[in-house]
């Protein structure tokens, strides 16, 4: 069981590393971090901050849903 959990964690980290290597994802991630830092706490529905957040998240999802690098099932499981 521990080997399986470790293998799953490694696959998740590989997937994240591949996302960070993508310039579009990395740039959007940095923008999202800056937006969160500038606006701590909760967001008001319909606010400009929420709209910016949704735009950035959409850009990140476009990259992260790319099927060219699907997550593989670890053989340890």
HTML snippet that shows the backbone in 3Dmol.js (N, CA, C, O; Angstrom):
<script src="https://3Dmol.org/build/3Dmol-min.js"></script>
<div id="view" style="width:600px;height:400px;position:relative"></div>
<script>
const pdb = `
ATOM      1  N   UNK A   1       0.830  -1.195   0.000  1.00  0.00           N
ATOM      2  CA  UNK A   1       0.000   0.000   0.000  1.00  0.00           C
ATOM      3  C   UNK A   1       0.872   1.255   0.000  1.00  0.00           C
ATOM      4  O   UNK A   1       0.594   2.196  -0.743  1.00  0.00           O
ATOM      5  N   UNK A   2       1.918   1.281   0.820  1.00  0.00           N
ATOM      6  CA  UNK A   2       2.801   2.438   0.868  1.00  0.00           C
ATOM      7  C   UNK A   2       3.491   2.654  -0.474  1.00  0.00           C
ATOM      8  O   UNK A   2       3.661   3.791  -0.915  1.00  0.00           O
ATOM      9  N   UNK A   3       3.886   1.564  -1.121  1.00  0.00           N
ATOM     10  CA  UNK A   3       4.532   1.673  -2.429  1.00  0.00           C
ATOM     11  C   UNK A   3       3.579   2.285  -3.446  1.00  0.00           C
ATOM     12  O   UNK A   3       3.988   3.088  -4.284  1.00  0.00           O
ATOM     13  N   UNK A   4       2.320   1.909  -3.371  1.00  0.00           N
ATOM     14  CA  UNK A   4       1.314   2.453  -4.290  1.00  0.00           C
ATOM     15  C   UNK A   4       1.111   3.942  -4.045  1.00  0.00           C
ATOM     16  O   UNK A   4       1.086   4.729  -4.991  1.00  0.00           O
ATOM     17  N   UNK A   5       0.967   4.334  -2.782  1.00  0.00           N
ATOM     18  CA  UNK A   5       0.777   5.747  -2.454  1.00  0.00           C
ATOM     19  C   UNK A   5       1.970   6.580  -2.900  1.00  0.00           C
ATOM     20  O   UNK A   5       1.814   7.687  -3.415  1.00  0.00           O
ATOM     21  N   UNK A   6       3.158   6.036  -2.697  1.00  0.00           N
ATOM     22  CA  UNK A   6       4.373   6.734  -3.112  1.00  0.00           C
ATOM     23  C   UNK A   6       4.409   6.883  -4.634  1.00  0.00           C
ATOM     24  O   UNK A   6       4.748   7.947  -5.151  1.00  0.00           O
ATOM     25  N   UNK A   7       4.058   5.818  -5.340  1.00  0.00           N
ATOM     26  CA  UNK A   7       4.059   5.851  -6.805  1.00  0.00           C
ATOM     27  C   UNK A   7       3.038   6.856  -7.340  1.00  0.00           C
ATOM     28  O   UNK A   7       3.307   7.561  -8.313  1.00  0.00           O
ATOM     29  N   UNK A   8       1.880   6.918  -6.711  1.00  0.00           N
ATOM     30  CA  UNK A   8       0.851   7.884  -7.124  1.00  0.00           C
ATOM     31  C   UNK A   8       1.354   9.309  -6.896  1.00  0.00           C
ATOM     32  O   UNK A   8       1.173  10.175  -7.752  1.00  0.00           O
ATOM     33  N   UNK A   9       1.978   9.551  -5.761  1.00  0.00           N
ATOM     34  CA  UNK A   9       2.512  10.882  -5.451  1.00  0.00           C
ATOM     35  C   UNK A   9       3.572  11.289  -6.466  1.00  0.00           C
ATOM     36  O   UNK A   9       3.599  12.433  -6.922  1.00  0.00           O
ATOM     37  N   UNK A  10       4.440  10.353  -6.817  1.00  0.00           N
ATOM     38  CA  UNK A  10       5.482  10.638  -7.804  1.00  0.00           C
ATOM     39  C   UNK A  10       4.863  11.000  -9.149  1.00  0.00           C
ATOM     40  O   UNK A  10       5.319  11.938  -9.802  1.00  0.00           O
ATOM     41  N   UNK A  11       3.828  10.269  -9.575  1.00  0.00           N
ATOM     42  CA  UNK A  11       3.161  10.583 -10.844  1.00  0.00           C
ATOM     43  C   UNK A  11       2.525  11.966 -10.811  1.00  0.00           C
ATOM     44  O   UNK A  11       2.574  12.697 -11.800  1.00  0.00           O
ATOM     45  N   UNK A  12       1.924  12.330  -9.673  1.00  0.00           N
ATOM     46  CA  UNK A  12       1.332  13.667  -9.547  1.00  0.00           C
ATOM     47  C   UNK A  12       2.400  14.746  -9.643  1.00  0.00           C
ATOM     48  O   UNK A  12       2.192  15.777 -10.284  1.00  0.00           O
ATOM     49  N   UNK A  13       3.537  14.510  -9.010  1.00  0.00           N
ATOM     50  CA  UNK A  13       4.628  15.486  -9.066  1.00  0.00           C
ATOM     51  C   UNK A  13       5.202  15.606 -10.474  1.00  0.00           C
ATOM     52  O   UNK A  13       5.556  16.703 -10.905  1.00  0.00           O
ATOM     53  N   UNK A  14       5.297  14.496 -11.189  1.00  0.00           N
ATOM     54  CA  UNK A  14       5.771  14.537 -12.576  1.00  0.00           C
ATOM     55  C   UNK A  14       4.811  15.359 -13.427  1.00  0.00           C
ATOM     56  O   UNK A  14       5.235  16.173 -14.247  1.00  0.00           O
ATOM     57  N   UNK A  15       3.521  15.140 -13.228  1.00  0.00           N
ATOM     58  CA  UNK A  15       2.506  15.878 -13.984  1.00  0.00           C
ATOM     59  C   UNK A  15       2.619  17.373 -13.694  1.00  0.00           C
ATOM     60  O   UNK A  15       2.568  18.192 -14.611  1.00  0.00           O
ATOM     61  N   UNK A  16       2.774  17.726 -12.419  1.00  0.00           N
ATOM     62  CA  UNK A  16       2.902  19.134 -12.056  1.00  0.00           C
ATOM     63  C   UNK A  16       4.182  19.728 -12.639  1.00  0.00           C
ATOM     64  O   UNK A  16       4.176  20.859 -13.126  1.00  0.00           O
ATOM     65  N   UNK A  17       5.269  18.978 -12.593  1.00  0.00           N
ATOM     66  CA  UNK A  17       6.534  19.453 -13.157  1.00  0.00           C
ATOM     67  C   UNK A  17       6.377  19.739 -14.649  1.00  0.00           C
ATOM     68  O   UNK A  17       6.905  20.730 -15.152  1.00  0.00           O
ATOM     69  N   UNK A  18       5.656  18.879 -15.350  1.00  0.00           N
ATOM     70  CA  UNK A  18       5.418  19.110 -16.781  1.00  0.00           C
ATOM     71  C   UNK A  18       4.584  20.362 -17.010  1.00  0.00           C
ATOM     72  O   UNK A  18       4.806  21.089 -17.978  1.00  0.00           O
ATOM     73  N   UNK A  19       3.628  20.615 -16.125  1.00  0.00           N
ATOM     74  CA  UNK A  19       2.828  21.834 -16.251  1.00  0.00           C
ATOM     75  C   UNK A  19       3.695  23.073 -16.051  1.00  0.00           C
ATOM     76  O   UNK A  19       3.589  24.038 -16.808  1.00  0.00           O
ATOM     77  N   UNK A  20       4.539  23.047 -15.048  1.00  0.00           N
ATOM     78  CA  UNK A  20       5.392  24.197 -14.747  1.00  0.00           C
ATOM     79  C   UNK A  20       6.391  24.453 -15.877  1.00  0.00           C
ATOM     80  O   UNK A  20       6.802  25.593 -16.096  1.00  0.00           O
ATOM     81  N   UNK A  21       6.776  23.410 -16.584  1.00  0.00           N
ATOM     82  CA  UNK A  21       7.679  23.588 -17.724  1.00  0.00           C
ATOM     83  C   UNK A  21       7.012  24.329 -18.879  1.00  0.00           C
ATOM     84  O   UNK A  21       7.693  24.900 -19.730  1.00  0.00           O
ATOM     85  N   UNK A  22       5.681  24.319 -18.907  1.00  0.00           N
ATOM     86  CA  UNK A  22       4.932  25.020 -19.945  1.00  0.00           C
ATOM     87  C   UNK A  22       4.915  26.509 -19.605  1.00  0.00           C
ATOM     88  O   UNK A  22       4.415  26.902 -18.551  1.00  0.00           O
ATOM     89  N   UNK A  23       5.456  27.326 -20.489  1.00  0.00           N
ATOM     90  CA  UNK A  23       5.566  28.770 -20.232  1.00  0.00           C
ATOM     91  C   UNK A  23       4.214  29.432 -19.973  1.00  0.00           C
ATOM     92  O   UNK A  23       4.109  30.306 -19.112  1.00  0.00           O
ATOM     93  N   UNK A  24       3.175  29.023 -20.711  1.00  0.00           N
ATOM     94  CA  UNK A  24       1.852  29.621 -20.532  1.00  0.00           C
ATOM     95  C   UNK A  24       1.284  29.297 -19.152  1.00  0.00           C
ATOM     96  O   UNK A  24       0.722  30.161 -18.479  1.00  0.00           O
ATOM     97  N   UNK A  25       1.438  28.050 -18.748  1.00  0.00           N
ATOM     98  CA  UNK A  25       0.945  27.647 -17.423  1.00  0.00           C
ATOM     99  C   UNK A  25       1.719  28.373 -16.326  1.00  0.00           C
ATOM    100  O   UNK A  25       1.126  28.892 -15.381  1.00  0.00           O
ATOM    101  N   UNK A  26       3.031  28.407 -16.455  1.00  0.00           N
ATOM    102  CA  UNK A  26       3.863  29.027 -15.427  1.00  0.00           C
ATOM    103  C   UNK A  26       3.545  30.516 -15.286  1.00  0.00           C
ATOM    104  O   UNK A  26       3.439  31.034 -14.174  1.00  0.00           O
ATOM    105  N   UNK A  27       3.394  31.193 -16.417  1.00  0.00           N
ATOM    106  CA  UNK A  27       3.070  32.626 -16.379  1.00  0.00           C
ATOM    107  C   UNK A  27       1.713  32.845 -15.700  1.00  0.00           C
ATOM    108  O   UNK A  27       1.572  33.736 -14.862  1.00  0.00           O
ATOM    109  N   UNK A  28       0.731  32.039 -16.058  1.00  0.00           N
ATOM    110  CA  UNK A  28      -0.594  32.166 -15.449  1.00  0.00           C
ATOM    111  C   UNK A  28      -0.532  31.864 -13.957  1.00  0.00           C
ATOM    112  O   UNK A  28      -1.204  32.521 -13.162  1.00  0.00           O
ATOM    113  N   UNK A  29       0.266  30.878 -13.573  1.00  0.00           N
ATOM    114  CA  UNK A  29       0.426  30.523 -12.167  1.00  0.00           C
ATOM    115  C   UNK A  29       1.011  31.692 -11.372  1.00  0.00           C
ATOM    116  O   UNK A  29       0.557  31.986 -10.266  1.00  0.00           O
ATOM    117  N   UNK A  30       2.008  32.347 -11.933  1.00  0.00           N
ATOM    118  CA  UNK A  30       2.605  33.505 -11.268  1.00  0.00           C
ATOM    119  C   UNK A  30       1.585  34.655 -11.156  1.00  0.00           C
ATOM    120  O   UNK A  30       1.520  35.328 -10.127  1.00  0.00           O
ATOM    121  N   UNK A  31       0.801  34.872 -12.206  1.00  0.00           N
ATOM    122  CA  UNK A  31      -0.227  35.911 -12.171  1.00  0.00           C
ATOM    123  C   UNK A  31      -1.268  35.605 -11.100  1.00  0.00           C
ATOM    124  O   UNK A  31      -1.716  36.501 -10.384  1.00  0.00           O
ATOM    125  N   UNK A  32      -1.647  34.337 -10.996  1.00  0.00           N
ATOM    126  CA  UNK A  32      -2.635  33.936  -9.993  1.00  0.00           C
ATOM    127  C   UNK A  32      -2.092  34.147  -8.583  1.00  0.00           C
ATOM    128  O   UNK A  32      -2.807  34.632  -7.707  1.00  0.00           O
ATOM    129  N   UNK A  33      -0.838  33.787  -8.365  1.00  0.00           N
ATOM    130  CA  UNK A  33      -0.222  34.004  -7.055  1.00  0.00           C
ATOM    131  C   UNK A  33      -0.189  35.485  -6.702  1.00  0.00           C
ATOM    132  O   UNK A  33      -0.457  35.856  -5.560  1.00  0.00           O
ATOM    133  N   UNK A  34       0.137  36.333  -7.674  1.00  0.00           N
ATOM    134  CA  UNK A  34       0.178  37.777  -7.437  1.00  0.00           C
ATOM    135  C   UNK A  34      -1.219  38.314  -7.137  1.00  0.00           C
ATOM    136  O   UNK A  34      -1.389  39.151  -6.251  1.00  0.00           O
ATOM    137  N   UNK A  35      -2.217  37.833  -7.875  1.00  0.00           N
ATOM    138  CA  UNK A  35      -3.598  38.272  -7.654  1.00  0.00           C
ATOM    139  C   UNK A  35      -4.052  37.885  -6.246  1.00  0.00           C
ATOM    140  O   UNK A  35      -4.691  38.677  -5.552  1.00  0.00           O
ATOM    141  N   UNK A  36      -3.721  36.673  -5.836  1.00  0.00           N
ATOM    142  CA  UNK A  36      -4.092  36.228  -4.484  1.00  0.00           C
ATOM    143  C   UNK A  36      -3.364  37.040  -3.412  1.00  0.00           C
ATOM    144  O   UNK A  36      -3.948  37.379  -2.383  1.00  0.00           O
ATOM    145  N   UNK A  37      -2.103  37.349  -3.651  1.00  0.00           N
ATOM    146  CA  UNK A  37      -1.326  38.132  -2.677  1.00  0.00           C
ATOM    147  C   UNK A  37      -1.885  39.549  -2.549  1.00  0.00           C
ATOM    148  O   UNK A  37      -1.924  40.108  -1.453  1.00  0.00           O
ATOM    149  N   UNK A  38      -2.314  40.121  -3.661  1.00  0.00           N
ATOM    150  CA  UNK A  38      -2.860  41.480  -3.655  1.00  0.00           C
ATOM    151  C   UNK A  38      -4.279  41.538  -3.098  1.00  0.00           C
ATOM    152  O   UNK A  38      -4.759  42.602  -2.708  1.00  0.00           O
ATOM    153  N   UNK A  39      -4.947  40.380  -3.066  1.00  0.00           N
ATOM    154  CA  UNK A  39      -6.344  40.335  -2.630  1.00  0.00           C
ATOM    155  C   UNK A  39      -6.561  39.184  -1.652  1.00  0.00           C
ATOM    156  O   UNK A  39      -7.231  38.205  -1.982  1.00  0.00           O
ATOM    157  N   UNK A  40      -5.997  39.298  -0.451  1.00  0.00           N
ATOM    158  CA  UNK A  40      -6.144  38.210   0.520  1.00  0.00           C
ATOM    159  C   UNK A  40      -7.594  38.081   0.988  1.00  0.00           C
ATOM    160  O   UNK A  40      -8.364  39.042   0.958  1.00  0.00           O
ATOM    161  N   UNK A  41      -7.937  36.897   1.411  1.00  0.00           N
ATOM    162  CA  UNK A  41      -9.302  36.668   1.885  1.00  0.00           C
ATOM    163  C   UNK A  41     -10.197  36.192   0.762  1.00  0.00           C
ATOM    164  O   UNK A  41      -9.722  35.721  -0.271  1.00  0.00           O
ATOM    165  N   UNK A  42     -11.476  36.317   0.969  1.00  0.00           N
ATOM    166  CA  UNK A  42     -12.433  35.825  -0.019  1.00  0.00           C
ATOM    167  C   UNK A  42     -12.693  36.859  -1.107  1.00  0.00           C
ATOM    168  O   UNK A  42     -12.449  38.052  -0.927  1.00  0.00           O
ATOM    169  N   UNK A  43     -13.192  36.376  -2.234  1.00  0.00           N
ATOM    170  CA  UNK A  43     -13.530  37.253  -3.357  1.00  0.00           C
ATOM    171  C   UNK A  43     -15.025  37.489  -3.395  1.00  0.00           C
ATOM    172  O   UNK A  43     -15.814  36.611  -3.045  1.00  0.00           O
ATOM    173  N   UNK A  44     -15.401  38.655  -3.814  1.00  0.00           N
ATOM    174  CA  UNK A  44     -16.808  38.989  -3.979  1.00  0.00           C
ATOM    175  C   UNK A  44     -17.266  38.498  -5.348  1.00  0.00           C
ATOM    176  O   UNK A  44     -16.614  38.755  -6.360  1.00  0.00           O
ATOM    177  N   UNK A  45     -18.382  37.795  -5.370  1.00  0.00           N
ATOM    178  CA  UNK A  45     -18.924  37.296  -6.625  1.00  0.00           C
ATOM    179  C   UNK A  45     -19.234  38.468  -7.544  1.00  0.00           C
ATOM    180  O   UNK A  45     -19.880  39.438  -7.147  1.00  0.00           O
ATOM    181  N   UNK A  46     -18.759  38.358  -8.781  1.00  0.00           N
ATOM    182  CA  UNK A  46     -19.003  39.397  -9.771  1.00  0.00           C
ATOM    183  C   UNK A  46     -18.002  40.537  -9.748  1.00  0.00           C
ATOM    184  O   UNK A  46     -18.083  41.446 -10.574  1.00  0.00           O
ATOM    185  N   UNK A  47     -17.066  40.505  -8.824  1.00  0.00           N
ATOM    186  CA  UNK A  47     -16.080  41.585  -8.739  1.00  0.00           C
ATOM    187  C   UNK A  47     -15.045  41.451  -9.860  1.00  0.00           C
ATOM    188  O   UNK A  47     -14.936  40.409 -10.507  1.00  0.00           O
ATOM    189  N   UNK A  48     -14.307  42.509 -10.065  1.00  0.00           N
ATOM    190  CA  UNK A  48     -13.249  42.503 -11.078  1.00  0.00           C
ATOM    191  C   UNK A  48     -12.177  41.474 -10.730  1.00  0.00           C
ATOM    192  O   UNK A  48     -11.614  40.828 -11.614  1.00  0.00           O
ATOM    193  N   UNK A  49     -11.905  41.330  -9.455  1.00  0.00           N
ATOM    194  CA  UNK A  49     -10.907  40.349  -9.013  1.00  0.00           C
ATOM    195  C   UNK A  49     -11.359  38.931  -9.360  1.00  0.00           C
ATOM    196  O   UNK A  49     -10.562  38.117  -9.827  1.00  0.00           O
ATOM    197  N   UNK A  50     -12.635  38.644  -9.131  1.00  0.00           N
ATOM    198  CA  UNK A  50     -13.146  37.313  -9.469  1.00  0.00           C
ATOM    199  C   UNK A  50     -13.071  37.077 -10.980  1.00  0.00           C
ATOM    200  O   UNK A  50     -12.750  35.973 -11.421  1.00  0.00           O
ATOM    201  N   UNK A  51     -13.361  38.085 -11.754  1.00  0.00           N
ATOM    202  CA  UNK A  51     -13.285  37.948 -13.213  1.00  0.00           C
ATOM    203  C   UNK A  51     -11.851  37.663 -13.654  1.00  0.00           C
ATOM    204  O   UNK A  51     -11.622  36.808 -14.510  1.00  0.00           O
ATOM    205  N   UNK A  52     -10.885  38.376 -13.074  1.00  0.00           N
ATOM    206  CA  UNK A  52      -9.476  38.139 -13.385  1.00  0.00           C
ATOM    207  C   UNK A  52      -9.074  36.718 -12.978  1.00  0.00           C
ATOM    208  O   UNK A  52      -8.384  36.019 -13.721  1.00  0.00           O
ATOM    209  N   UNK A  53      -9.513  36.306 -11.794  1.00  0.00           N
ATOM    210  CA  UNK A  53      -9.237  34.964 -11.299  1.00  0.00           C
ATOM    211  C   UNK A  53      -9.754  33.909 -12.277  1.00  0.00           C
ATOM    212  O   UNK A  53      -9.045  32.959 -12.607  1.00  0.00           O
ATOM    213  N   UNK A  54     -10.991  34.082 -12.737  1.00  0.00           N
ATOM    214  CA  UNK A  54     -11.589  33.112 -13.659  1.00  0.00           C
ATOM    215  C   UNK A  54     -10.860  33.059 -14.995  1.00  0.00           C
ATOM    216  O   UNK A  54     -10.706  31.982 -15.572  1.00  0.00           O
ATOM    217  N   UNK A  55     -10.415  34.195 -15.488  1.00  0.00           N
ATOM    218  CA  UNK A  55      -9.671  34.235 -16.750  1.00  0.00           C
ATOM    219  C   UNK A  55      -8.349  33.485 -16.605  1.00  0.00           C
ATOM    220  O   UNK A  55      -7.979  32.687 -17.466  1.00  0.00           O
ATOM    221  N   UNK A  56      -7.651  33.748 -15.520  1.00  0.00           N
ATOM    222  CA  UNK A  56      -6.356  33.085 -15.292  1.00  0.00           C
ATOM    223  C   UNK A  56      -6.558  31.579 -15.131  1.00  0.00           C
ATOM    224  O   UNK A  56      -5.821  30.785 -15.715  1.00  0.00           O
ATOM    225  N   UNK A  57      -7.557  31.185 -14.338  1.00  0.00           N
ATOM    226  CA  UNK A  57      -7.822  29.758 -14.136  1.00  0.00           C
ATOM    227  C   UNK A  57      -8.198  29.070 -15.445  1.00  0.00           C
ATOM    228  O   UNK A  57      -7.832  27.914 -15.658  1.00  0.00           O
ATOM    229  N   UNK A  58      -8.905  29.746 -16.303  1.00  0.00           N
ATOM    230  CA  UNK A  58      -9.261  29.171 -17.607  1.00  0.00           C
ATOM    231  C   UNK A  58      -8.013  28.901 -18.436  1.00  0.00           C
ATOM    232  O   UNK A  58      -7.897  27.863 -19.086  1.00  0.00           O
ATOM    233  N   UNK A  59      -7.079  29.852 -18.403  1.00  0.00           N
ATOM    234  CA  UNK A  59      -5.823  29.658 -19.136  1.00  0.00           C
ATOM    235  C   UNK A  59      -5.047  28.473 -18.580  1.00  0.00           C
ATOM    236  O   UNK A  59      -4.464  27.697 -19.337  1.00  0.00           O
ATOM    237  N   UNK A  60      -5.039  28.335 -17.264  1.00  0.00           N
ATOM    238  CA  UNK A  60      -4.326  27.220 -16.646  1.00  0.00           C
ATOM    239  C   UNK A  60      -5.007  25.884 -16.973  1.00  0.00           C
ATOM    240  O   UNK A  60      -4.332  24.881 -17.204  1.00  0.00           O
ATOM    241  N   UNK A  61      -6.330  25.878 -16.991  1.00  0.00           N
ATOM    242  CA  UNK A  61      -7.061  24.646 -17.317  1.00  0.00           C
ATOM    243  C   UNK A  61      -6.826  24.215 -18.756  1.00  0.00           C
ATOM    244  O   UNK A  61      -6.742  23.021 -19.044  1.00  0.00           O
ATOM    245  N   UNK A  62      -6.719  25.179 -19.659  1.00  0.00           N
ATOM    246  CA  UNK A  62      -6.449  24.845 -21.059  1.00  0.00           C
ATOM    247  C   UNK A  62      -5.167  24.029 -21.178  1.00  0.00           C
ATOM    248  O   UNK A  62      -5.107  23.055 -21.928  1.00  0.00           O
ATOM    249  N   UNK A  63      -4.157  24.432 -20.439  1.00  0.00           N
ATOM    250  CA  UNK A  63      -2.872  23.730 -20.479  1.00  0.00           C
ATOM    251  C   UNK A  63      -2.973  22.403 -19.733  1.00  0.00           C
ATOM    252  O   UNK A  63      -2.481  21.382 -20.215  1.00  0.00           O
ATOM    253  N   UNK A  64      -3.607  22.411 -18.563  1.00  0.00           N
ATOM    254  CA  UNK A  64      -3.624  21.212 -17.728  1.00  0.00           C
ATOM    255  C   UNK A  64      -4.526  20.121 -18.273  1.00  0.00           C
ATOM    256  O   UNK A  64      -4.369  18.960 -17.893  1.00  0.00           O
ATOM    257  N   UNK A  65      -5.461  20.450 -19.147  1.00  0.00           N
ATOM    258  CA  UNK A  65      -6.321  19.421 -19.732  1.00  0.00           C
ATOM    259  C   UNK A  65      -5.778  18.917 -21.059  1.00  0.00           C
ATOM    260  O   UNK A  65      -6.441  18.149 -21.756  1.00  0.00           O
ATOM    261  N   UNK A  66      -4.578  19.347 -21.404  1.00  0.00           N
ATOM    262  CA  UNK A  66      -3.918  18.867 -22.610  1.00  0.00           C
ATOM    263  C   UNK A  66      -3.721  17.358 -22.489  1.00  0.00           C
ATOM    264  O   UNK A  66      -3.098  16.886 -21.538  1.00  0.00           O
ATOM    265  N   UNK A  67      -4.245  16.608 -23.443  1.00  0.00           N
ATOM    266  CA  UNK A  67      -4.196  15.147 -23.377  1.00  0.00           C
ATOM    267  C   UNK A  67      -2.878  14.577 -23.885  1.00  0.00           C
ATOM    268  O   UNK A  67      -2.726  13.357 -23.946  1.00  0.00           O
ATOM    269  N   UNK A  68      -1.941  15.412 -24.245  1.00  0.00           N
ATOM    270  CA  UNK A  68      -0.667  14.910 -24.756  1.00  0.00           C
ATOM    271  C   UNK A  68       0.184  14.296 -23.651  1.00  0.00           C
ATOM    272  O   UNK A  68       1.113  13.542 -23.940  1.00  0.00           O
ATOM    273  N   UNK A  69      -0.116  14.601 -22.398  1.00  0.00           N
ATOM    274  CA  UNK A  69       0.658  14.056 -21.289  1.00  0.00           C
ATOM    275  C   UNK A  69      -0.285  13.509 -20.213  1.00  0.00           C
ATOM    276  O   UNK A  69      -0.361  14.062 -19.115  1.00  0.00           O
ATOM    277  N   UNK A  70      -1.005  12.424 -20.526  1.00  0.00           N
ATOM    278  CA  UNK A  70      -1.945  11.890 -19.534  1.00  0.00           C
ATOM    279  C   UNK A  70      -1.216  11.303 -18.331  1.00  0.00           C
ATOM    280  O   UNK A  70      -0.078  10.848 -18.447  1.00  0.00           O
ATOM    281  N   UNK A  71      -1.872  11.316 -17.189  1.00  0.00           N
ATOM    282  CA  UNK A  71      -1.302  10.728 -15.983  1.00  0.00           C
ATOM    283  C   UNK A  71      -1.358   9.205 -16.116  1.00  0.00           C
ATOM    284  O   UNK A  71      -2.398   8.635 -16.447  1.00  0.00           O
ATOM    285  N   UNK A  72      -0.238   8.570 -15.856  1.00  0.00           N
ATOM    286  CA  UNK A  72      -0.168   7.129 -15.977  1.00  0.00           C
ATOM    287  C   UNK A  72      -0.459   6.472 -14.637  1.00  0.00           C
ATOM    288  O   UNK A  72      -0.146   7.025 -13.583  1.00  0.00           O
ATOM    289  N   UNK A  73      -1.064   5.283 -14.686  1.00  0.00           N
ATOM    290  CA  UNK A  73      -1.278   4.516 -13.461  1.00  0.00           C
ATOM    291  C   UNK A  73       0.024   3.857 -13.065  1.00  0.00           C
ATOM    292  O   UNK A  73       0.621   3.140 -13.868  1.00  0.00           O
ATOM    293  N   UNK A  74       0.473   4.081 -11.859  1.00  0.00           N
ATOM    294  CA  UNK A  74       1.733   3.466 -11.412  1.00  0.00           C
ATOM    295  C   UNK A  74       1.614   1.949 -11.400  1.00  0.00           C
ATOM    296  O   UNK A  74       0.561   1.401 -11.076  1.00  0.00           O
ATOM    297  N   UNK A  75       2.696   1.280 -11.754  1.00  0.00           N
ATOM    298  CA  UNK A  75       2.696  -0.181 -11.781  1.00  0.00           C
ATOM    299  C   UNK A  75       2.671  -0.771 -10.375  1.00  0.00           C
ATOM    300  O   UNK A  75       2.296  -1.930 -10.200  1.00  0.00           O
ATOM    301  N   UNK A  76       3.067   0.017  -9.366  1.00  0.00           N
ATOM    302  CA  UNK A  76       3.066  -0.473  -7.981  1.00  0.00           C
ATOM    303  C   UNK A  76       1.654  -0.673  -7.431  1.00  0.00           C
ATOM    304  O   UNK A  76       1.467  -1.306  -6.392  1.00  0.00           O
ATOM    305  N   UNK A  77       0.674  -0.133  -8.130  1.00  0.00           N
ATOM    306  CA  UNK A  77      -0.704  -0.251  -7.656  1.00  0.00           C
ATOM    307  C   UNK A  77      -1.350  -1.430  -8.313  1.00  0.00           C
ATOM    308  O   UNK A  77      -2.520  -1.716  -8.055  1.00  0.00           O
TER     309      UNK A  77
END
`;
const viewer = $3Dmol.createViewer("view");
viewer.addModel(pdb, "pdb");
viewer.setStyle({}, {cartoon: {color: "spectrum"}});
viewer.zoomTo();
viewer.render();
</script>
